[in-house]
Amino acid sequence: MSTARSTRASAAVDRLKVRSGNAGYSMARTGDGLFFLSEAPGEPPLCAPLELDEFVAFVNKLGPQVARRVSKLDVAFEKQLVKKKPAP
């Protein structure tokens, strides 16, 4: 279980490295199983130790965000959702 947790957290950090262009970001794990992020190994943490889901959400919000690709079908579907009115 802990390997999957670390893999999910490290994947989030890897995505941040790619988005930001900063390959120095480093993730660490406390003895309690909490995660924190720093800009480089040995640097002060950028956040308090967090649970896995909170850590991944924190890392995903950092750095430039990648624009979501939207297809024509997605746009048409969203228009249909707006047009529908609830039945009385």
C-alpha positions as CSV (number, residue, x, y, z in Angstrom):
1,M,0.0,0.0,0.0
2,S,2.8,2.5,0.9
3,T,4.4,2.0,-2.5
4,A,1.2,2.9,-4.3
5,R,0.9,6.0,-2.1
6,S,4.4,7.1,-2.8
7,T,4.0,6.4,-6.5
8,R,0.9,8.6,-6.7
9,A,2.6,11.4,-4.8
10,S,5.8,11.2,-6.8
11,A,3.8,11.2,-10.1
12,A,2.2,14.5,-9.0
13,V,5.7,15.9,-8.3
14,D,7.0,14.7,-11.7
15,R,4.1,16.4,-13.4
16,L,4.9,19.6,-11.5
17,K,8.6,19.4,-12.6
18,V,7.5,19.2,-16.2
19,R,4.9,22.0,-16.0
20,S,7.2,24.4,-14.1
21,G,10.5,23.5,-15.8
22,N,12.1,23.2,-12.3
23,A,13.6,19.7,-12.0
24,G,14.7,20.5,-8.4
25,Y,11.4,19.9,-6.7
26,S,11.8,17.2,-4.1
27,M,9.2,15.2,-2.1
28,A,9.8,13.8,1.3
29,R,7.8,11.5,3.6
30,T,7.6,11.8,7.4
31,G,7.7,8.8,9.8
32,D,3.9,9.3,10.2
33,G,3.4,8.7,6.4
34,L,2.7,12.4,5.6
35,F,4.2,14.1,2.6
36,F,5.8,17.5,2.0
37,L,7.4,19.3,-0.9
38,S,10.5,21.5,-1.2
39,E,12.1,23.3,-4.1
40,A,15.3,21.2,-3.7
41,P,16.6,18.5,-1.4
42,G,17.5,20.0,1.9
43,E,15.5,23.2,1.3
44,P,12.7,24.3,3.7
45,P,9.4,22.7,3.0
46,L,6.8,24.6,0.9
47,C,3.9,23.1,2.9
48,A,3.2,21.5,6.2
49,P,3.2,17.7,6.1
50,L,0.0,16.6,4.4
51,E,-2.0,13.4,3.8
52,L,-1.7,11.9,0.4
53,D,-4.9,13.4,-1.2
54,E,-4.2,16.8,0.3
55,F,-0.5,16.6,-0.9
56,V,-1.5,15.7,-4.5
57,A,-4.1,18.5,-4.6
58,F,-1.5,21.0,-3.3
59,V,1.2,19.9,-5.8
60,N,-1.4,19.9,-8.7
61,K,-2.2,23.6,-7.9
62,L,1.4,24.7,-8.0
63,G,3.1,26.0,-11.2
64,P,1.6,26.8,-14.5
65,Q,-1.5,24.8,-15.3
66,V,-2.0,22.8,-18.5
67,A,-5.1,23.9,-20.5
68,R,-7.7,21.1,-20.7
69,R,-8.3,19.9,-24.3
70,V,-11.9,20.2,-25.3
71,S,-13.3,18.5,-28.3
72,K,-16.3,19.6,-30.5
73,L,-18.3,16.8,-29.0
74,D,-17.6,18.1,-25.4
75,V,-18.7,21.6,-26.3
76,A,-21.9,20.3,-27.9
77,F,-22.6,18.1,-24.9
78,E,-22.2,21.0,-22.5
79,K,-24.5,23.2,-24.6
80,Q,-27.2,20.4,-24.4
81,L,-26.8,20.3,-20.6
82,V,-27.4,24.0,-20.4
83,K,-30.5,23.9,-22.7
84,K,-32.3,21.2,-20.8
85,K,-34.8,22.5,-18.3
86,P,-36.1,20.5,-15.4
87,A,-39.7,19.1,-15.8
88,P,-42.3,20.8,-13.6
